[in-house]
Amino acid sequence: MVLGLLLRDEDERHLSFDFEMLLPEDGDDRMDGGTAKKDFKRGTIVSRHWLRALCMKGDNCEFLHQYDMSKMPECRWRMEC
């Protein structure tokens, strides 16, 4: 079973797709040229995980660990939750 997976992975390394030339090469994951990390300023949005007492990053977290209604994260459903 594992051998079959290894062989399949080896075969898949040689695959190429027509759209690959359209993909960004520098790890940029946005089509508009910017990156989410460049646009994001540390501590400007309240941590979703911290709100539920689940954030495990502590001082290393890039999100705000303070209850501030003006800095709440955007709702996933684009509503005021």
C-alpha positions in Angstrom: 0.0 0.0 0.0 2.7 2.5 1.0 4.8 1.5 -2.1 1.8 2.3 -4.3 1.6 5.7 -2.8 5.3 6.3 -3.3 5.1 5.3 -6.9 2.1 7.5 -7.5 3.8 10.5 -5.9 6.9 9.9 -8.1 4.7 9.8 -11.2 2.8 13.0 -10.2 6.0 15.0 -9.9 6.3 14.9 -13.7 2.8 16.3 -14.3 2.5 19.8 -15.7 -0.6 21.9 -16.4 -1.4 24.6 -18.9 -2.2 27.2 -16.2 1.1 26.9 -14.4 2.5 29.9 -16.2 -0.2 32.0 -14.7 0.7 31.1 -11.1 2.8 33.5 -9.1 6.4 32.3 -8.6 7.3 34.2 -5.5 4.8 32.6 -3.2 2.3 35.5 -3.7 -1.1 33.9 -3.2 -3.2 36.9 -4.4 -4.0 37.7 -8.0 -3.8 41.5 -7.4 -0.1 41.3 -6.7 -0.3 42.1 -3.0 0.0 39.7 -0.2 -2.3 39.3 2.8 0.7 39.6 5.1 1.9 42.9 3.5 -1.6 44.4 3.9 -2.0 43.2 7.5 -0.7 45.2 10.3 0.2 43.3 13.5 -2.3 43.7 16.3 -5.0 45.4 14.3 -7.6 42.6 14.4 -8.8 40.7 17.4 -7.8 37.0 17.4 -10.7 34.7 16.6 -9.0 32.0 18.6 -8.3 34.3 21.6 -12.0 35.3 21.6 -12.8 31.6 22.2 -9.9 31.1 24.6 -8.2 28.8 22.1 -5.2 30.9 21.0 -2.0 29.0 21.7 0.5 31.5 20.3 0.4 33.9 23.3 2.9 36.8 22.8 3.9 35.4 19.4 0.3 35.8 18.0 0.1 38.4 15.2 -3.5 39.2 16.2 -4.7 41.4 19.0 -5.5 39.8 22.4 -7.8 42.5 23.6 -11.6 42.9 23.4 -12.2 45.9 21.1 -15.4 46.1 19.1 -13.8 48.4 16.5 -11.2 45.8 15.7 -13.3 42.6 15.5 -12.5 40.2 12.7 -14.8 40.2 9.7 -17.6 37.7 9.9 -17.1 34.7 7.6 -20.6 35.2 6.2 -20.1 39.0 5.6 -22.6 39.9 8.3 -22.5 41.7 11.6 -22.3 38.8 13.9 
